[in-house]
């Protein structure tokens, strides 16, 4: 199923209902009670006008589904949210943006799940 998932995300920011159903079915068959799905869209680098450093913006969407019941339910979701990363080079800026995004998303998802 990786190719179907790749095709879904190549053209849009979410997967088709058919692909989601297959992923939930596989999670259930494997005894996995939760399924996390997310996208990370990395924009082209530019120059930050204030610092003169490379600037990369990433846009992220994430959600966690409970697959233990008869139907999967979304129990946590974030996004789309954008994060900025600055660096001496493009790769450095990209890494900084991804690090910011991952820390923020993890914290927010854990808080949402903890509130349930």
Buried (B, 14 or more C-beta within 10 A) or exposed (E): EEEBBEEBBEEEEEBBEEBBEBBBEEBBEEEEEBBEBBBBEBBEBEEBEEEEBBBBBBBBBBBBBBBEEEEBEEBBBBBEBEBBBBBEEBEBBBBBBBEBBBEBBEEBBEEBEEEE
